[in-house]
């Protein structure tokens, strides 16, 4: 079984930056795709970015050019660097390991507000 723990969320002003981290346990991390998703109250969970074990990335159009996903397989950690943050980026951000039905972290709150 896999455990995922997100960290790095918090309150930031519009235009600011934040870096999220997701630490994974177990031996699956190095071999499978990872992703960041987010969910705002009353809305569906949406894909933010994904990264394969080889480092290929995909971004949602809403974050393209502002967010960067990366991974360090030696540390079993995936990151999401968020720049030029907007109020509409406010959500709970979840880390996902893409194996079988998927494994999810507990989420970390990101709030962008003045």
Secondary structure as UniProt FT lines:
FT   STRAND          4..7
FT   STRAND          10..12
FT   TURN            14..15
FT   STRAND          18..24
FT   HELIX           29..31
FT   STRAND          34..39
FT   TURN            41..42
FT   STRAND          46..51
FT   TURN            53..54
FT   STRAND          57..59
FT   TURN            61..66
FT   STRAND          67..72
FT   HELIX           73..75
FT   STRAND          77..82
FT   HELIX           87..89
FT   STRAND          91..97
FT   TURN            100..101
FT   STRAND          103..104
FT   STRAND          108..112
//
